[in-house]
Amino acid sequence: MGKLFGTDGVRGIANKDLSPDLAYKLGRIGGYFLTKGKKRPKMVVGMDTRISGDMLEGALSSGLNSAGVDVLYLGILPTPAVACMIKILDADGGVMITASHNPVEYNGIKFFNEKGLKLTDEVENSIEEYILNNLDIDFFPVSGEVGRKIRIENPVRRYMDFLKDTIDVDLKGLRIAVDCGNGAAYKAAPELLQELGAQVYVIHNDPNGININVDCGSTKPEEIQKLVLETGADAGLSFDGDADRLIAADENGNIVDGDHVLAICGAHMKEKGQLKNNTVVGTVMSNMGLDLCLKDKNINIIKTKVGDRYVLEEMFKGGYSIGGEQSGHIIFLDYNTTGDGLLTAIQLLSVMKEKNTKLSKLAGIMKVMPQILVNAHVSEDKKKLYLEDEVIKNKIKEIENHFHGNGRVLIRPSGTEPLVRVMIEGENQEELDSYANELAELIEERLQ
């Protein structure tokens, strides 16, 4: 991971870490590397509802224009809509200005190439090298070669039309509760569901620039649980700030997370002959209940490192059609190249409608295994040595042998803190708590 680009673009506190000057350089140098050699290149630019979006968009677009790139300005809309609009508008790439589920003081700049994919490490490293070394590209278009900013008419409408074409049923008769998180889906989510025939109860759809993700959205699922119970809805949908993920709730207010969605949609796709290579892609953090559910349905599961970019890489490599994370990033690769909360929502609702079945019953095909996560505080320089310590390895083996295949231990170092995360799954919560704390204490003792 570089010093500027993280796993999801460049992110930091707006006007401090992520300054207009940096946004300008990212636009100028990033735009050049993404479009060099193309005649009259164009890139789409969108953003979420953060107050800093206008400031950063102005700087970024100026940088793109200075590299001879026309900006097709989309305004406020979800991250997956940017990836989608690249294809619809035949653009040479795109940029989304968002910090997703993070607090309002943060913002980020996320690039996509002409295929709607996140940039390769090589391209990110090239952009980073120029910026961190205070270099500039030797390209100064003048006169008619300077880029322009072109405002695209009603991109949300185009995105909603694209989404509608991914299902072949309407949602008439369904009552849907929606929490927009005061983010990028505030307009598209309720309008799309209403146009598909659902009765919609919506909250947190009045963004003011500073209320994005504040006590609402997918990181505060209690809000959607409460709304479902208050309205008697058939399902609840909760989106994060840029609407690239979904956390749902069934009619009883129980959470339906990304693992449940993979189980429900994966099984349904298999029934319809649409599950490519009979495989679902998850991550190492996917609940063991998903493994057991898919095994029961004779469906394979492949697990990647945590992060939707790794899920996507595996999906491309194996030619798979669905993958995602417990957090609600679900990729339907037949339709889009990124996690898409709204696409996930209507795919899930269409299964409910086609099967004429309550969401609780659909989610019931997967039994969630109890899970506990404990952080072990260790030395920064020793946090990756846990697999080399024989005492720790033997303790892990002892715990896993006790489970007889009905539990597991997952240990992984934090990418940003001096921590080793201890995650244990099994059938007995009390037992898990005891084992996890015992193992965390041992790791702390051995890796100080």
Secondary structure, 3 states (H helix, E strand, C coil): CCCCEECCEEEEEECCCECHHHHHHHHHHHHHHHHCCCCCCEEEEEECCCCCHHHHHHHHHHHHHHCCCEEEEEEECCHHHHHHHHHHCCCCCEEEECCCCCCCCEEEEEEECCCCCECCHHHHHHHHHHHHCCCCCCCCCCHHHCCCEEECCCHHHHHHHHHHCCCCCCCCCCEEEEECCCCCCCCHHHHHHHHCCCEEEEECCCCCCCCCCCCCCCCCCHHHHHHHHHHCCCEEEEECCCCCCEEEECCCCCEECHHHHHHHHHHHHHHCCCCHHHEEEEECCCCHHHHHHHHHCCCEEEEECCCHHHHHHHHHHHCCCEEECCCCCEEECCCCCCCCHHHHHHHHHHHHHHHCCCHHHHHCCCCCCCEEEEEEECCHHHCCCHHHCHHHHHHHHHHHHHHCCCCEEEEEECCCCCEEEEEEECCCHHHHHHHHHHHHHHHHHHCC
